[in-house]
């Protein structure tokens, strides 16, 4: 039996769509940032070491070049990026939680290191801290968006959420 939507279910459906949209945007931004770093580091490790980020040479002053290390870090960043992208696609509560846990495990110590060891000059340190803070805020934003007020579970009468990318959306 089909029930006509009420104003409260319509508003709830809208809030749910907004929460899912916010979570997806946060996850896509995380995926893009990780894959930018990871693909560059794995495909052109010397260029990544010499020029990251975007020609500013932040890594070259930190020690001798090590191709193995740069490629490994690139692979780890790609792994985070792929998990964030798949989480954005499937958007299940469990994946959003796992994605946030993984990102925070990486991002909090990374941010703490850069706060304790600032880059030379505020012109470089400020954008670095903003980016590093986004790697903490975006997973939390996705987590809050999905887990607040019932998260990604559809309300009565709402379109079902598919958990497999090959199924119709």
Secondary structure, DSSP 8 states (H G I E B T S, - for coil): ------HHHHHHHHHHHHHHHHHHHHHHHHHHHHHHHHHHHHH-HHHHHHHTTTT--TTGGGS---HHHHHHHHHHHHHHHHHHHHHHHH--HHHHHHHHHHHHHHHHHHHHHHHHS--SSHHHHHHHHHHHHHHHHHHHHHHHHHHGGGTT---TTS----SSTTS--
